[in-house]
């Protein structure tokens, strides 16, 4: 077991192949969901982090100088530029891509563990990431779909005040809370747009609740997020 942790041609080959497999396994789940970063991106991140650690170990062993953790620290902080590129803010101020960005960062950490020969942590960590992205995604979706409260984005047509909209909602027994008006909403042809939390009487009745809101006078657009 010690031999594969030493820096030899066989151990280098094993580490890079392991990085390809684990990085690809993590990226496969993202790619199947058509996320900004998919199979190849995750593979490259994991392989690149692995190569950095191998190079760092080589420099330290051959030249007996330098900090064996310095390059790893640069990877952990530097991967942020790639993760930031996957995070987007939609036209309705919804933030998307956070899970993909976190997955890229975690994939880089797996690559670092592989690169230094810490196979146990790399395998356990890689499997844990895959489980979080797959099984916990299903559980998280189930939890969201069975709550009584949902966050919505609503646009009102010009001439309809927020107070009038809320009065109509109360008459329809729809309760809004945590209302946040967009700062530039009045510049959109006089329309008002805002985010709010709305409660339903029954769990999981999100589609029915959105349909009721769409039927209110003056509602141009609404969606859950």
URMOGI-V926439 format. One line per field, one symbol per residue. psi: psi as a letter, one per 30 degrees, with the letter a starting at -180 (. if undefined). A space follows every 10 residues. Layout:
psi: ???
This chain:
psi: eeeffljlee eeeeeeeeee eeeeeefeee efghlekbee eeeeeeeeee eeeeeeeeee eefhlljffe eeeeeeeffe eeeeffkljl fggkkkgeee eeeeeeeeee eeeeefgiee eeeeeeeeee eefdefeeee eeeefglfkl klkkkklkfj leeeeeeeee eghkkklhkj kkegeffihg lkklklkkkl ekkgheeeee eeeffkkgje kkll.
